[in-house]
Amino acid sequence: MTSALDITQAVKPPRAVFVNFPLGHQTGPPDQPELQRQIVTDAMRAFETIKSPGTIVELPYVWDENDRTWEDSDYTKGWMPTRPTPEQANALEAARQKKFRH
C-alpha cells in the first residue's frame, strides 16, 4: 500500500494499491477503525485480483473532501525533518538500545 504515487511508479513494484492520504496514513485517519478495516479489505481484494505486473490500483477514498491542504504540506520541499548526521543517528540508536537492556 502506498500514499506516494510518484515514488511507487518509479520503483515499479509487482503490484500496489494507492490511497491518496497523507504520508504514513495509508489505512486511514486515527480512531476510525471501521474505515481502516474497509481500506485494508479493499487493498487485499485488489492484491488478489491484479493480474499484470506493475499494476497500481487507486482506491477511491478521500482524506477530507472539504480540505485538501494536507497535500500542500506533505508534498512541499522541507516538510520532512532534517536527517541526523551519522554520529547523531549512532548516538540515538545507542541510547535506544541502552534503554531496552535495562
N, CA, C and O of each residue as an XYZ file, in Angstrom:
408
protein
N       0.853     -1.176      0.000
C       0.000      0.000      0.000
C       0.890      1.226      0.000
O       1.953      1.236      0.620
N       0.455      2.239     -0.687
C       1.265      3.440     -0.798
C       0.398      4.687     -0.771
O      -0.768      4.676     -1.166
N       1.007      5.759     -0.293
C       0.378      7.075     -0.423
C       1.334      8.019     -1.146
O       1.168      9.238     -1.114
N       2.328      7.439     -1.794
C       3.299      8.209     -2.571
C       3.316      7.636     -3.994
O       4.154      6.800     -4.332
N       2.387      8.095     -4.803
C       2.203      7.518     -6.137
C       3.448      7.668     -7.003
O       3.841      6.716     -7.677
N       4.071      8.835     -7.002
C       5.230      9.042     -7.870
C       6.388      8.114     -7.507
O       7.066      7.593     -8.392
N       6.610      7.910     -6.235
C       7.689      7.013     -5.796
C       7.351      5.577     -6.167
O       8.209      4.834     -6.644
N       6.115      5.192     -5.949
C       5.681      3.829     -6.272
C       5.826      3.560     -7.760
O       6.290      2.491     -8.156
N       5.436      4.516     -8.582
C       5.589      4.349    -10.025
C       7.064      4.214    -10.407
O       7.407      3.458    -11.316
N       7.931      4.948     -9.713
C       9.359      4.912    -10.034
C      10.003      3.576     -9.664
O      10.877      3.096    -10.386
N       9.581      2.964     -8.541
C      10.211      1.710     -8.119
C       9.598      0.480     -8.764
O      10.174     -0.606     -8.707
N       8.430      0.644     -9.380
C       7.782     -0.422    -10.151
C       7.619     -1.731     -9.359
O       8.201     -2.753     -9.723
N       6.833     -1.698     -8.286
C       6.606     -2.939     -7.537
C       5.755     -3.905     -8.360
O       5.125     -3.491     -9.333
N       5.727     -5.169     -7.989
C       4.921     -6.137     -8.733
C       3.437     -5.785     -8.744
O       2.733     -6.037     -9.721
N       2.975     -5.200     -7.641
C       1.580     -4.735     -7.536
C       1.532     -3.749     -6.395
O       2.331     -3.827     -5.462
N       0.598     -2.820     -6.465
C       0.470     -1.835     -5.395
C      -0.953     -1.302     -5.353
O      -1.692     -1.364     -6.336
N      -1.313     -0.779     -4.195
C      -2.580     -0.095     -4.006
C      -2.243      1.302     -3.502
O      -1.527      1.464     -2.514
N      -2.768      2.305     -4.192
C      -2.518      3.702     -3.833
C      -3.751      4.272     -3.150
O      -4.876      4.091     -3.616
N      -3.523      4.967     -2.034
C      -4.570      5.693     -1.332
C      -4.071      7.127     -1.193
O      -3.001      7.353     -0.628
N      -4.818      8.085     -1.694
C      -4.386      9.485     -1.669
C      -4.651     10.090     -0.290
O      -5.536     10.926     -0.105
N      -3.850      9.632      0.661
C      -3.911     10.094      2.045
C      -2.545     10.655      2.416
O      -1.569     10.417      1.704
N      -2.457     11.393      3.511
C      -1.144     11.893      3.954
C      -0.155     10.740      4.141
O      -0.536      9.628      4.505
N       1.097     11.027      3.888
C       2.137     10.007      4.013
C       2.087      9.358      5.390
O       1.958     10.035      6.410
N       2.193      8.039      5.396
C       2.169      7.298      6.641
C       0.778      6.948      7.142
O       0.640      6.318      8.191
N      -0.247      7.345      6.412
C      -1.617      7.087      6.849
C      -2.391      6.308      5.786
O      -3.558      6.608      5.534
N      -1.764      5.324      5.165
C      -2.387      4.603      4.069
C      -3.690      3.919      4.480
O      -4.577      3.729      3.648
N      -3.811      3.552      5.739
C      -5.021      2.844      6.154
C      -6.065      3.766      6.761
O      -7.078      3.290      7.272
N      -5.844      5.067      6.717
C      -6.872      5.990      7.156
C      -6.513      6.786      8.395
O      -5.472      6.572      9.016
N      -7.398      7.707      8.739
C      -7.173      8.566      9.898
C      -7.206      7.773     11.208
O      -7.824      6.711     11.282
N      -6.538      8.295     12.237
C      -6.596      7.641     13.546
C      -8.040      7.596     14.056
O      -8.870      8.429     13.692
N      -8.313      6.622     14.892
C      -9.608      6.496     15.560
C     -10.778      6.277     14.609
O     -11.910      6.652     14.917
N     -10.508      5.673     13.457
C     -11.585      5.309     12.536
C     -11.407      3.842     12.118
O     -11.155      3.546     10.950
N     -11.545      2.925     13.097
C     -11.236      1.517     12.808
C     -12.097      0.895     11.717
O     -11.617      0.038     10.975
N     -13.365      1.308     11.601
C     -14.209      0.727     10.547
C     -13.694      1.109      9.161
O     -13.631      0.270      8.262
N     -13.330      2.371      8.995
C     -12.768      2.813      7.720
C     -11.437      2.119      7.463
O     -11.165      1.683      6.345
N     -10.614      2.017      8.490
C      -9.312      1.365      8.333
C      -9.477     -0.088      7.890
O      -8.768     -0.552      6.997
N     -10.401     -0.796      8.507
C     -10.656     -2.191      8.103
C     -11.141     -2.272      6.658
O     -10.743     -3.167      5.913
N     -11.999     -1.335      6.269
C     -12.518     -1.344      4.896
C     -11.399     -1.095      3.884
O     -11.340     -1.744      2.840
N     -10.523     -0.160      4.202
C      -9.398      0.132      3.303
C      -8.486     -1.084      3.174
O      -8.079     -1.438      2.068
N      -8.166     -1.722      4.289
C      -7.298     -2.905      4.243
C      -7.995     -4.034      3.482
O      -7.360     -4.725      2.685
N      -9.275     -4.224      3.716
C     -10.028     -5.250      2.988
C     -10.006     -4.979      1.489
O      -9.759     -5.886      0.695
N     -10.264     -3.732      1.101
C     -10.238     -3.382     -0.322
C      -8.850     -3.575     -0.926
O      -8.719     -4.007     -2.071
N      -7.828     -3.254     -0.158
C      -6.460     -3.446     -0.653
C      -6.165     -4.922     -0.860
O      -5.588     -5.296     -1.881
N      -6.549     -5.767      0.089
C      -6.306     -7.212     -0.053
C      -7.059     -7.773     -1.261
O      -6.530     -8.604     -1.999
N      -8.283     -7.316     -1.452
C      -9.045     -7.768     -2.633
C      -8.352     -7.330     -3.923
O      -8.281     -8.088     -4.890
N      -7.848     -6.111     -3.925
C      -7.138     -5.630     -5.117
C      -5.894     -6.472     -5.368
O      -5.611     -6.834     -6.510
N      -5.151     -6.786     -4.312
C      -3.949     -7.600     -4.489
C      -4.289     -8.974     -5.059
O      -3.515     -9.535     -5.835
N      -5.438     -9.513     -4.676
C      -5.860    -10.827     -5.187
C      -6.237    -10.776     -6.666
O      -6.094    -11.771     -7.377
N      -6.717     -9.627     -7.130
C      -7.238     -9.556     -8.493
C      -6.258     -8.989     -9.504
O      -6.489     -9.117    -10.706
N      -5.177     -8.371     -9.064
C      -4.207     -7.791    -10.002
C      -3.550     -8.916    -10.795
O      -3.000     -9.854    -10.219
N      -3.610     -8.815    -12.092
C      -3.057     -9.851    -12.975
C      -1.776     -9.410    -13.686
O      -0.921    -10.241    -13.994
N      -1.640     -8.110    -13.947
C      -0.485     -7.633    -14.710
C       0.573     -7.050    -13.772
O       0.253     -6.237    -12.905
N       1.831     -7.463    -13.944
C       2.904     -6.903    -13.124
C       2.971     -5.384    -13.269
O       2.792     -4.843    -14.360
N       3.227     -4.719    -12.168
C       3.371     -3.275    -12.179
C       2.064     -2.503    -12.043
O       2.059     -1.273    -12.069
N       0.962     -3.223    -11.900
C      -0.334     -2.553    -11.768
C      -0.431     -1.833    -10.432
O      -0.059     -2.370     -9.388
N      -0.937     -0.611    -10.486
C      -1.205      0.169     -9.281
C      -2.699      0.486     -9.285
O      -3.190      1.188    -10.169
N      -3.411     -0.031     -8.299
C      -4.840      0.216     -8.166
C      -5.033      1.403     -7.227
O      -4.470      1.434     -6.132
N      -5.826      2.373     -7.657
C      -6.115      3.526     -6.809
C      -7.452      3.306     -6.115
O      -8.486      3.146     -6.764
N      -7.414      3.300     -4.788
C      -8.655      3.168     -4.033
C      -9.349      4.527     -3.969
O      -8.678      5.559     -3.980
N     -10.683      4.544     -3.901
C     -11.440      5.787     -4.061
C     -11.602      6.635     -2.798
O     -12.422      7.553     -2.777
N     -10.851      6.349     -1.771
C     -11.051      7.065     -0.509
C     -10.474      8.475     -0.557
O      -9.494      8.736     -1.255
N     -11.094      9.376      0.193
C     -10.668     10.777      0.272
C     -10.428     11.107      1.735
O     -11.281     10.840      2.582
N      -9.272     11.687      2.037
C      -8.926     12.027      3.421
C      -9.942     12.999      4.020
O     -10.507     12.737      5.081
N     -10.168     14.107      3.345
C     -11.146     15.105      3.801
C     -11.665     15.812      2.557
O     -10.952     16.617      1.958
N     -12.883     15.521      2.170
C     -13.407     16.081      0.916
C     -13.539     17.595      0.953
O     -13.660     18.224     -0.098
N     -13.518     18.195      2.141
C     -13.642     19.650      2.260
C     -12.300     20.364      2.445
O     -12.248     21.593      2.459
N     -11.222     19.596      2.585
C      -9.922     20.221      2.859
C      -8.799     19.362      2.295
O      -8.542     18.262      2.784
N      -8.140     19.863      1.276
C      -7.003     19.143      0.690
C      -5.685     19.847      0.976
O      -4.687     19.596      0.301
N      -5.675     20.733      1.977
C      -4.450     21.476      2.275
C      -3.323     20.576      2.764
O      -2.155     20.953      2.671
N      -3.646     19.398      3.282
C      -2.591     18.478      3.708
C      -1.657     18.152      2.547
O      -0.471     17.903      2.761
N      -2.178     18.151      1.318
C      -1.325     17.860      0.161
C      -0.232     18.913      0.002
O       0.884     18.597     -0.411
N      -0.551     20.152      0.328
C       0.454     21.214      0.234
C       1.583     21.000      1.226
O       2.753     21.190      0.892
N       1.238     20.605      2.444
C       2.289     20.432      3.450
C       3.048     19.126      3.254
O       4.260     19.088      3.463
N       2.360     18.052      2.856
C       3.038     16.766      2.689
C       3.964     16.741      1.491
O       4.972     16.035      1.506
N       3.648     17.484      0.471
C       4.433     17.395     -0.756
C       5.208     18.666     -1.066
O       5.558     18.917     -2.219
N       5.476     19.462     -0.050
C       6.225     20.691     -0.227
C       7.653     20.471      0.259
O       7.874     19.823      1.281
N       8.606     21.005     -0.468
C      10.008     20.880     -0.070
C      10.162     21.367      1.366
O       9.654     22.424      1.738
N      10.865     20.584      2.155
C      11.105     20.957      3.541
C      10.127     20.369      4.536
O      10.241     20.630      5.734
N       9.163     19.578      4.070
C       8.191     19.019      5.017
C       8.795     17.922      5.875
O       8.325     17.670      6.985
N       9.833     17.269      5.371
C      10.493     16.213      6.152
C      11.448     16.837      7.154
O      12.076     17.854      6.859
N      11.567     16.239      8.342
C      12.552     16.739      9.295
C      13.967     16.522      8.758
O      14.190     15.652      7.916
N      14.905     17.303      9.240
C      16.295     17.167      8.831
C      16.829     15.808      9.264
O      16.614     15.375     10.396
N      17.526     15.143      8.354
C      18.123     13.847      8.704
C      19.263     14.061      9.671
O      20.043     15.000      9.513
N      19.373     13.200     10.675
C      20.500     13.331     11.595
C      21.801     12.940     10.905
O      21.807     12.171      9.944
N      22.896     13.482     11.413
C      24.211     13.068     10.915
C      24.424     11.614     11.325
O      23.717     11.119     12.202
N      25.383     10.920     10.710
C      25.657      9.542     11.144
C      25.997      9.468     12.638
O      25.607      8.525     13.325
N      26.720     10.461     13.123
C      27.080     10.463     14.546
C      25.833     10.601     15.422
O      25.692      9.903     16.426
N      24.925     11.513     15.032
C      23.686     11.696     15.793
C      22.833     10.425     15.738
O      22.261     10.009     16.746
N      22.755      9.820     14.564
C      21.967      8.597     14.416
C      22.544      7.477     15.279
O      21.797      6.734     15.916
N      23.874      7.354     15.299
C      24.514      6.332     16.130
C      24.245      6.577     17.610
O      23.979      5.636     18.358
N      24.314      7.836     18.034
C      24.056      8.171     19.437
C      22.600      7.867     19.805
O      22.330      7.331     20.880
N      21.677      8.204     18.926
C      20.267      7.909     19.184
C      20.019      6.409     19.272
O      19.264      5.951     20.130
N      20.645      5.651     18.396
C      20.479      4.197     18.413
C      21.097      3.597     19.666
O      20.513      2.696     20.270
N      22.266      4.080     20.067
C      22.902      3.587     21.297
C      22.018      3.861     22.509
O      21.880      3.004     23.382
N      21.422      5.041     22.568
C      20.526      5.382     23.681
C      19.284      4.483     23.660
O      18.815      4.043     24.709
N      18.756      4.215     22.464
C      17.576      3.349     22.361
C      17.892      1.942     22.837
O      17.109      1.343     23.573
N      19.042      1.409     22.419
C      19.430      0.057     22.825
C      19.691     -0.019     24.326
O      19.328     -1.002     24.972
N      20.319      1.017     24.882
C      20.604      1.038     26.310
C      19.304      0.993     27.114
O      19.221      0.318     28.140
N      18.304      1.711     26.642
C      17.012      1.759     27.331
C      16.381      0.366     27.406
O      15.743      0.029     28.404
N      16.554     -0.437     26.370
C      15.919     -1.752     26.339
C      16.755     -2.823     27.046
O      16.248     -3.908     27.328
N      17.994     -2.542     27.329
C      18.846     -3.516     28.051
C      18.583     -3.484     29.547
O      18.846     -4.464     30.244
N      18.070     -2.374     30.043
C      17.896     -2.239     31.496
C      16.493     -2.464     31.926
O      16.193     -2.385     33.117
